[in-house]
Amino acid sequence: MRALPEGLDAARLCQVWIVTRADGVTLGFTDHDRDLVVDGVTCRAGGGWSPGARETAAGYAPGQGAALGVLDDAGITEGDLAAGLYDGAKVAMLQVDWSAPSRLVRLWTATIAAVSREGQAFTATLAGPLAELDRVAGRTFTRLCDARLGDARCGIVVPPDATCDKRWATCVGTFANGVNFRGFPTSPGEDFLTLYPVEGERNDGGRR
């Protein structure tokens, strides 16, 4: 448990959540019985926010948590959630002295990884800062295509009932789309590491 800085009285503390969307919009919520201004952000009372279950990160594990809330026309709205405006939003949780909101302690920061809804309530799944270590960056070099059939990288209009097994032969033979193939069909496989010249065979590099 984090120790409180000197001068903070646990009896006067409340929870505050500050949410910053990717478009720069910032919203604040508190479990106190009246609105508070914290770090220049008006944190609304009665916004329905409360902490859910939290999984503490161990070592380099990313750690996850949840925040529970209620849809509210003056706060987080159904339309904004549906539009994905809170995807990737930053959430900071603080403990604040409600009698002097400038006196506070920051508990943690997280990113909204997913939002699920049930009626007028929602649950935001929060990923800790180390979750960035799990993010896949760049491309995987494989013989198979990594585009999705019909997407912008694939570039074709999908015929009815078409499926694609991601192979070069299928891309060329079935869809005549070799120019947009997003794999590396001539890449050597794992067995390439174990190959060696064999006496009496044709050792011209054609066998991979």
N, C-alpha and C positions, 0 to 999 in steps of 0.2 A: 504494500500500500504506500502511495506517495505521501511523504510528510508535508504538512501544510507550512507555507512560509510564515515567519514570525509576524504576528499581528492579525492573522486570519482566525476568526472564531468559527468553529464548525457549526455552532448553533445558528449562524447567520448566513450560511452558504446555501446556494441553490445551483442547479445545473443549467448550463447554457449551451446551445448548439448554434453554430454559425455555418451556414451553407453557402458556398460560392460556386456558381455555375460557370461553365466554360465561356458563356457569353458575357461574363462579368457581373451578372445580377447577384446580389447578396441578400440573403434572408437570415433572420435570427429568431430563435425560439427559446423559451425558458419554462421551467416547471414552477417558477415563482408565481405568486398570485397577482402580480401586476407587471406591466411591461418594464423592461430595463434597457438602458442604452449602454452597450458594451463595445469598446473599441470603435465607437462611432456608428455602430449598427443597432437599430431598434429591435430588440428581441421580444417577441410577442408572447404574452402569457396566454394560456389556454389554447396553444397551437396543437396540442395533442401529442407532442413529441415525448418519447421516453426511450431509455436504452433497452435493447433486447439482449439476447444471449451474446456473450463475447468469448472468443477463443483467443487465448493469449499466445503470442508468437514465441517460439522457442528457437534459440540459435538464429539461423537464417530463414526459418519458416515465416511466411508472410503474415499469418494471423488474420482472423476475420471477426467481425462483429455484426450487429444489426441495430437499426433504429426504427422505432415504430411511430407512426403518425396518422393523422386524419386529414383527408382532403378538405381544403378550406379556400373559398374564393379570395380571401385576403392573404393567403399564404401559398401553399403548394396546391395547385389546381389540377383537376383531372386532365384538362387539355394540355397543360405543360408536361405532365408525366407521359401522356400518350405521344407527344411530339419528341420525346427523348431529351428534353432540355436538362434533365437531372442526371443523364448518363455521364459518368466520369466527374461529377461535381465533387468538390472538396468539402469535407465536413470536419469542423474543429469542435471538440467538446471541452468546456471549461467549467470550473467551479468558481463562482463569483459571490462576493460579499454583497448581498442585496442592499445593504445600507450605504455602501460605497462601491459601486460597480467597477471603479478603476482598480480595486484590489481583487486580484483574481489569480488563479493558477490554471495553466493549460494542461489538460490531462492527456489528450492524444489528438492526432489528426488522421484522417482516413479518406478514401475515395469511394464514392458510390459505384459498386460493381454491377448491381442489378436491383430492380424494383419490382415487387409483386404486389398485386392489389386484391382485396377482398371487400366488396362493397365500397364504403367510404373510407376504409382504412387501408393503409399501405405499410409494407415492410421494405426498408432499404437495406440491402446487404452491403456491408462496409468492408473494404480491403485495406489493410495497413500499408505503410510506406514500402515495406519489403516485398509487397506483391509485385512491384515492378521487376523484381529479379526473375519472376516466373513468366514475364511477358515475352512472347516469341517475336523476335525482330529479324527482318530480312527474309530470305527465301531458303527453302530446303532444296539441295541439288539432288534430284532423283531422276530416274529414267521416265517416270510418270509425269503427266501434266498436272500442275497445281492450280489451274483455273477451274472455275465452275462452269459447267455446260450452259452456254447462253449468256454468260456475264460479259462485262465490257472487255475483259482481257481475252475471253474466248472469241467474241466478235461475230458469232453466227446467230441466226434466227433458228430456234430449236424446232425441228420438225415434230409433228405429233408422235407421241409414244417413243421418243428417242431417248436412249441411254448411252452413256460413254464410260468406258473402262479406263480412260486416261492414258491409253497406250498410243504410241506414235502411229502404228499400223492402222488403228481405228480412226484416228484423227485424219489421216491421209486418205485411207480407203473408203471410209463411210461418210465423212463430212467434207472431204477435200479442203481441209483447213490447216494444212501443215505450216503455213506461214505464221499462224498464230499459236502454234504448239508451245506450251509453257513448261515443257520438261526438257530433259537432256538425254535423248535416246541413245547416244553413243557413249555415255558415261560408263566406265568399267564397273562391274559389280564387285561384291565383296570377294568372290572367288578369284578375282584378278590377282589378289595378293598371294595366292598359293600356286599360281601358274608358273611353269618353268619349261625351258626347251626340252623336247623329248627327241631322242635320236630316231631318225627314220620318219618323223612327221614334218609337215610343212610349217616351218617356224618363220612366218612372214608378218606376224603381228595381227593377222586377221581373226584369230580366235581370242575372245576375251573371256 
